[in-house]
Amino acid sequence: MKLSQLVQSNQTFNSKSFKDLSPVMREAITDVMRLVEKSSEDVLNNFETSINKVCEHHNVNKDDIEEYFDREINEQLGE
C-alpha cells in the first residue's frame, strides 16, 4: 500500500494503530492527514512538510509520527 492510497482511503482512523495512540497523537495524525489531503501537489513532499508543521503545532516528536505511519502501513499490509 502506498502512502497516497492510505491518505485517500482514510483507513488510518479505523485501525488498531490509530486507536492505540494518545489523544494528542490522534489529533496530530488527523491534522497531518488533513493537510496532506488539502494539497494536490507532490504527496511525499507535502507529507514531510505537514508532519513538520504538526509537530511544531502539537509539540510532538517527529519520530513518533513517522513510527506511527510505519506501523499503520504494516498493519494495512497485514504484516
N, C-alpha and C positions, 0 to 999 in steps of 0.2 A: 504494500500500500504506500502510495506517495503522500507526502505532506499535503499537497493540494487536494487530494481526494479526501483526506481526513478533514480538512477545513470545509470542503463543500458539503460533506455529509453530516457534519456536526456530531459525529459518533462519540466524540470525547465526553460529552455530557451525560452519557448513559453507561459509562464504563466503570469498572471496579477501581481502576487507577484514579479516575476523577473523584469518585465518592470517598476514596481514602485520604484525599487532600484536606488540609486545614481550610477553614473558611476564607482566610486571606489568600491562600494559594488558589482556591477555586475562583475567587474574584479576579485574581491576576490572570489565570488561564483564560477565563471568559473574556477579559479585556484584550488579551493577545489575539484571540480568535476574532473578536470584533474588528480590531484594527487591520488584521490581515484580510478579512472579508471586504472591507471598505475599498481596498486598493485593487485595481485591475492590472497593476504592473507586475513585475517580477516577484513571484511569491517568496522565493528564498531570501532575497534581499529585504523585502518588506517584512518577512518573518523575523529576521535578525533585528531590524530597526524597531519593530513592535515589541520584541522581548526587552530590548534596552529601555524603551520608554516606560514599559510597565514595571520593570524592576525598579526604576527610579521613583516612579509614582507610588508604588505599593511598598517600597523599601524591602524587596525580597531579593534573594540571591539568584543570579542568572543561571548558575549551575543547577539549582533546584528546578527551575523551569525547564531547562534543557533535559534534565534527567526524567522529569515527568513525561515530556514528549517522547523520549526514548522508550519508556515503559508503555506508554499509550500505543505507540506504533507496534511494539512487540505483542501487546495484548490483542490488538486488532488483527494481527497476522496469526494469532494462535500460538505464539512461541512462549 
